[in-house]
């Protein structure tokens, strides 16, 4: 009976392999996002708190303070580095050249950091404008992390963490 139950589970995961990859991807994202949030809030409320005394503009980004920018950039970078390692080794078991994989990932991460930093900062600024600063600070980072899944899963699955193509006629 135990073997039959195990076979059913294996069969279920095999029949729904793509769904299982997505679940593992989301779990990896949850772990890396949790670490990212802890780092963000520590940076924002302890390390860079004194840097948020006046508005700051960098390129097209408008920040309540320079500490917001550094907190977003540093925490997001660390979170994506953790996610890369988990997804490469656990979720997708990638065997593509690690340097090539890292290069593609870097391009995706730069785009993602740009978009999530801009969007997160915009959300915080709207909340500050409506006297909801604490809500904005608590909501923005998790929201943009989840929102980024729209492009990060397909990019990770089909570009970054691929498998080497098996040459025809070889096993």
Secondary structure, 3 states (H helix, E strand, C coil): CHHHHHHHHHHHHHHCHHHHHHHHHHHHHHHHHHHHHHHHHHHHHHHCHHHCCCCEEECCEEECCHHHHHHHHHHHHHHHHHHHHHHHHHHCCCCCCHHHHHHHHHHHHHHHHHHHHHHHHHHHHHHHHCCCHHHHHHHHHHHHHHHCHHHHHHHHHHHHCCCCCCCCCCC
